[in-house]
Each structure stands twice: as C-alpha cells, then as structure tokens.
Amino acid sequence: MEQQQYTVIIPTRERADTLLHALRTCTSQDYDKLTILVSDNFSQDNTREVVESFDDSRIRYVNTGQRLSMSHNWEFALSQASDQGFVTYLGDDDGLLPNSVRDTDDIIQATGLKAVNMNPAPDFYLWPSYFNRQQANFMKVSFQRGTIIKQGKDELNRVLTCREDYLKLPFIYNSFVSMEAVNQVKRITKTFFRSQIPDIYSGIALANTIGPYVLSNRRLRLSGASSHSTGMSQFNYNTNSKSMDTFASEPNIPFHQALRYCPSYSYLIAESFMQSFDAGLNADEQLAFNWLPFIRTAIKEANTKFLPQRDSIISATRHIADVNHLDTEQIERLINGSRSRLSNIILYDLQRYAYPFLLINAADYGVTNIYEACQLYRTVYENPAKFWLNSSTWIKMKQMLFGELSARYSSVN
C-alpha cells in the first residue's frame, strides 16, 4: 500500500534555542512523504534563520505577520497544511522519537483507522532550563509495547465522567489525525480551534468524529518541558510565571462564560466540553453533562497536586456553582469535606506509574536537548538491562517520583 502523507506542525514564537533541536528530531525521520510546517508567530529572534539552516526540502516556513494568541496561531498553521493525509502538532521543545513517522504509517496501513495517539504524555524529558533545577535533565522511559484500539465515544464518555483525563483521546497535539476527520469537524464549526486551550479542545472535538483509533503503548514521541513551556508555567506559576504571563496577556478566544480560568485540568477539560457544545458538537455528551464529577475532581486537585493554587481553584468552583445555578450548599460541603490527602487520590493520576519504567539522569550520558534525549530514549528502550543496574537511577526515582507521590497523597488533615 502506498505511504500516507504526514504533516508535523510546529507552532513557535521566539524559542529558537529549543526549536533547533525539535526540528532535528523531525528531519532525522527516514520518511519522504513528510512535511514539517513551522508556523512562526511573528518572532523577533533568529527563528527564521534557525529554520533555514536546515537543508531539508520537507521543511516549510510560514509567518503569521502579526502577533497571535496560541489558538489563533494553531488555526493559522492548520490553514497552511495540506488537506491530505495525517497531521499532528509538535511543541517546539518536544521531539519525535526515531522512526516514529514510519512506525505510525505501519500502524495506519495495518488498521486503516483515522488517528494514532503517540502516547508521549506519561514520559518526559526535562530540559536543563526546567524551572526545578534538581529535576532538570531527567527523562522518564516506559517499557510498554503494542497498541490498543480505542473507541472515540467510549473514551470521551470516560473523560466526561472524570474516570480518565484527556491524554488518551485522539487529540491533535499528541496524535497523528486524518485531515478528513479535521475537515469533517470544520464543516460544522467553521474554525477548528474553539478554545484557548487548543490541545485539550481538539481531543474533545475529534473523538466522536474519529470513532475507533489506535493508542500506541510504545511511545512514538517525547514530551519536553523547558523554561518556555506554557503548560508547566500555568501549573507551577509561583516558580515559573514568564510563559503563562505572556499567554495571558494576548487577545485570545474568550474562556467559556460557564467557568472562570484557574490551574485545574478538570476545569480546562470541562471548558473544552462547553466550547464544543456551543460549536454544535457532541450532542449526546451535552445531554449527559454533569458538573459534579468535574467539581469533585477539581477539589481533589486543589487539595493535592495543585495545592499552591488551591485558593484559585476553590474560587473558580464557587463561581461555577453560582453561574450554573448549582446547589451551593452541596458544593460547600464538598469544598469543606475531608482535607486528608489520602481521601483525595485521583486514580488516573497514578496510572503513569503502573507499568515498568526508568527515570534516567540524561546528563550522565551527555544529553543537553530534546534531540539527544530522543536518541538516548530509544537506546534505553531497546536495551534496558544496562540501565536497570544503575543504582543512582533508583535513588532518583524514589526521590523524584515516589517521593512526590508520597508527599502529594500522604494523610494530612
């Protein structure tokens, strides 16, 4: 069967230092029918020079011509992409693992489905610039294999009832998605991205349209976290505010009036559902929507993983109750319920540790960027035995991951 066309869109703005290495992970892909589309959001640094330094005909550079919000830049980039084949978005500090495009094409050829979730989120590489210097240059490598066929509507229902977060949806930031499915959504909604949180929204918008899709247990790309990362900035604002301040200062798609923005994954997911309903999508989910699972989960987040932002989350919770005419006494009982962290365990929050993995100090192997991290990741994945015996690895795993979980969920009244 003939190879499919794949487009990797890299939205960027004044991050030439990390973009260089994200591009290296793309240009090293041994696949001809690949377009690497760099959408430069009116950068004032040497972004264009970095892109043009690559002698690779698969790269296309476009410039917005004016400063846009994240979602508007993503929409602009999508308008520049081919209507054929499959598309994904890659952060400018993330990376494609070696041979991931060819591996994706093998999956598409074998299944004929409309999306492959490359499943990078449970694993990560923390750049040397990562805000927590004690964790900088660490990388998590998982040893899962194979693929799973997921049903979009079933997975969407799990997210709707807060039994799962959004990471296993066929969202365009972590998945190669068929342009046929993207255009099918656009025929209903006109513009594709209808939320200021475009990655989460894309999964909510696409799941029903895509139907069955593939979740790859074996990671095909690697999530990077650097000083530029907006996601890390918003959830660690007290220590890493710069990127979030930039994001918040730009004219953007208004946050849905049923909510107030706060650093809670639960409420960001709920906001995307609200936006999808207004756009004419997900009619069944709109009928079944219930605020209480999202509120309960957000309160758990406020008491554990986002404890420093608890006041903001609780304030947003009361706002949601007021605006949506919920039972405020019931909401107050939930807010004022047990503060024992053990009773606030979010089960899907633990799933990323429920399989074999290693935490690697990438600096021990000379790694300084996402390209080198992706190369090391594949080496560790294919030959883990030599790394299992590294005692410092186990010490760091205990301190960084299991210590973090223990602190997050230890019983504190």
N, C-alpha and C positions, 0 to 999 in steps of 0.2 A: 504494500500500500504506500502511496506517495506521502512523503513527510508533510506535516502540517506547518503553517506559518505561525510563528510566535513573536509577540511584541513585549518587550520589557520596558515599561515606562518608569523613568527615574525623575520625579519632581525634585527640584533643588533650588536653593537660594543661599548664596554666599557661604557655601560649605565645601569649597574646592578641596580642602585638605582631606576630607573623608570621601568625597565624590570620586577622586582619583582611584581609590582602591576598590570602591564599589564597582566602578567601571571595569577594573581589571578582572573582577570575578565574572563579569559578563563577556568580555572579549576573549577570555580563555575558554569559553564554551565551544566545543567542537560540533557546531551545528550551523549550516549555511542559511537556512530559511529563518533567520532570526533578525529582528530589528531592535536596536537599543535606542530608545527615544528619550533623549534628555530634554526635559522641559524646564528651562531656566526662568525662574520667577524674578526677572529683572535684576539679576545680581550685579553688584558693584565691585566685586573682586575679580579674580582671574578664572572664573568658572569656564568661560568660553575657551580660553587658552588651554585649560586642562583637557576639555573635551576634544579639541582639535589636535592635541598632541598624540592622539591615538591614530594609527594608520590602519583603520578598520572600516571598510565600506558599509558595515552593518549599523554603524552609529549614525543617528540623525540628531541634529541640534535644533531646537526651536526656542524662541524667546517670547515671553508674554508681552514685552514692550511697555509694560507698566506693572507696578507692584499689585499683586493679587493676594487674596486670602488663600489658605491651603486648599479649601474645597474648590475655589474658582480656578486655581492653577491645575488641579487634578482634572477638572472639567475641560479646561483648555487643552491639556495634554491628550485627553481622550479624543477630542475633536480632530487631533492631528494624526491619530493612529489609523491603520488600515481597518476596513470593515471585515477583513478576512481572518480566519484562524483564531488564535487564543491570545489573551492579553493578561498581564499582571503588572502591579506596581511594586517597585523596589525602593526602599528608603535609601537615601544617599549615604547612610552609614551601615547598611545591611549588605549581605552578599549572597550570590548564588553559589551553592556547593558545586564542586567539579562534576561535569556531565549531567547536571540537573535538567537542562532543557531536553537533551536526548532521552534521559530517563522518563521525563514527563511524556514525551512523544510516544515512547514504548507503551506507557500506560494508556494513553488516549487511543492508540492503534489497537490495543488488546480489548478495550472496553467499549469504545465508541461513545463515551459519555462527554458531558459538556463542561466539566470542571475537574481539576485536580488540586486539592488542598495540599500544599507542600509541607505543612505542619511544622514550621520553624519555631513557633512561639515558645514551646516548653524549653527549648535550648537557646543559648545566647552566647555572645562574645561581648565583654565589657571593655571598650576601648581604653587606652591609657589615660584619656581625658575624662573618663567616667567620674561622676561627682564624688563617689565614695572611694577614696584613694586606696583603702585597704582591700577593696574588691576589684580594683582596676586590673585589666589584662587577664581576668579569669574567663574561662569558657566551659560551658556545660555540654557534654556529649552523651546522647542517649543511644541505646543499642537495640531499639526496636526494629523490626523488619516487616516486610509485606505491606499489603494495602487492605482497606476496608471499603465496601460500597455503602455509602450513607444515602438516606432518603432526605431530600431537602426539607420537605414539610415536617417530617418527624423530628429532625434536628432543630428546626425552627420552633416547634412546639416545646422542646426541651428548654430552649432559651427563653421562650415566652413565660414558662412556669419556673424559671430560675433553677432548674435542675442542671443546667450547663451554662457556661459563659459563651461568648460569641466565637471563640477561637477555632472551633471545628466546623463552622459554617463555610460555605464556598465564597468567602469574601475576597475581593479583588486584590487586596494587599498581600495576602498570603497564598493566593491560589492563581493558577492559570485558568481563566474563564473564557468560554467561547464568546466571540463577538456577536454571534447570533443571539445568545441569551441577553447580553448587554443591550443590544438594539431592540430586543423584544420589550425590555423594561422601558427604554427611552420612548418607544411608541406610545406608552401610557403616560409617562411622567415628563416628556419633552427633554428636560435636562436630566442627566443621570444622577448626579450627586445632589441630594436634597437636605443635607445636614452638614453642620460644621465639623462633624466627626466622620469623615468620609469612609474610613476603613470599616468601622462597625456598621454604618448605614448600608454599605454595599452588600454585606452578607445578609442583612435583613431584607433588602430589596430583591436579591437574586435567588434566595433559597427556593421559593415556590416555583419560579420560572425554570430553574435548572433541573429540578427533580432529582433523580439519582446522580450521585457524583462520587468521586474517589477521594478518600482520605489516605494519604501515604504515611504509614507508620515510620518508615525510614525518611529522615529529614532530607529535603531537597534544597533548602536554603537556610541561611543562618541569620538570626536577628541580632543586629548590633545595637549597642547603647553607648552613646558618646555624650559629650557636653552639649551637642546640638539637638539631642533627641527631645522632641516636644512632649511625647508621652511620658518619658522619665521626668521631665521638668514639671508637668502638671501634677504628678502623683508624689513628687518629692520637692514640692515648691519651696519649703523652708531652707533647703540647702542647694537648690538648683533652679533658680527662678527665671533666668535670662530667656530661654526659648519660649517658655509659657507667656512671659510678658510680651514678647514680640507677637506671638499668636493672638493674644487677647487684644492687642492694640489695633488690629487690622479690621476694616469693614468685612463682615462675614455674613453667611446665612444666619438669620436670627435663630437663637436657641428656641425650641418649641415652647410656646406660652404655657403649656401644662406643667412645665418644670422650671427650675432655676439651676443654672450650671453649678456644679460642685465636683470635687475629685472623687467620684464614685463610679466604678464600672457599671454597677447595677442601673444607675440613673442614666448613664450615657446610652446603654442598651435600650432602656425604656424610651428615651428621646428619639432614637432611631425608629423604633416601632411607631411612635406618634407621627413622625415625619412621613413614614411610609403609608400610613393610613390616609393622611391628608393628600398624598400624591396619587391615591387611587389604587394602592397595592394592598395585598394581604387582608382581604375582606373577612375570611374566616378567623384570622387571628384578632382582628379588630372586635369581632363579636365576643371572642373568648377573653379579651384583655382584662386583667385584674391587677390593680395597683399593689395589693398586699404582698405578693411574693417579692416584688422589687423593693418595697419598703423594708420588709424583714431582712432581705439580703444587704441592703444599703446600711442598715443599722448594725448588722454584723461587721460589715467593712469598717464602719466608724469605730467600733469597739476593738478592732484587731489590726488589720493590715494598713488602714489609713487613720490610725489613732491620732496622729498630729493634726489631721484635718477634721476631727470629729465635730467640732462646733459648726463648721461649714456644712457638713453633711446633715446634721440634725436640723439646722436652719432650713436647708432645702427640703427636708422631709416635711416640716411643718407648713412650708409654702405649698408643697404638692397637696397636702391634705386640705388646705384652705381653698386653693384654686379649683380643685376637683371635687369639692363638697363631700369629702370622706368623713367618716366618724372620727372626729378629733380626739374624743376620749379614748377610743381604741388605739389610735396612733400614739397618744401619750403613754398609754400602758406599755406599748412596745418599746418606746424610747426609754422609759424608766424601769424596764424589766431588768433581769439579772445582768450585772456587769461582769460576771465571771467570764473570762475569755474562753474558757473551755466550752461554755454553752453557746459560744458564737462561732464555732467551727463551720467553715464553708467547705463542704465535702469536695466540690470540684476543684477547690484551691489546692488540695493535697494530691490530685491525680498526677501532676507532673513529676512526682517523686515515687510513683507506684510501679516503676519498672527499672531495669538496670541502667545506670548512668554513671559517669565520672565527672568530677569537677577538675579541670586542668588549669594550672598556672601557666598560661601561654607564654609568659615572659621567660620561663625556663627553657623554652625552645626558640627563642629569638623572635617571637611574634610581636609586631607593633601595630598591625592594622587588620582590617576585615579580610583582605585577600589572603594574607599569610595565615590568618585564623581558619579560613575555609580549607586551605591546603592541609593544615595540621588536623582539623576536624576529620577529614576523610582518612588521614593516616591512622588516627586513633580508632575510628570506627572500624576500619578494616583489619587492624592489628592491635586489639586492646590489651593483650596479655602483658606486654612490656610496661604498660601504663598502670595496670591494676596493682602492680607491686610497688609503686611509688608511694612511700609512707606519707610524704608531705601532702600528697593529694587527699588522703583520707583525713588527715588533720584539718585541712582547709574545708573539706566537705562538712565535717562535723561543726566547725565554727561558723561557716557562712550560710549553709543551707539548713541543717538540722538545728543549729543554734538559733537561727532566725525563726524557724517554725516553733521551737520551744518557747521563745520569748513572746511570739505572737499569740499563742494559744494557751500559755500556762494560766492556771486558775488564779485570777486576781479579782477579788470582789471590790 
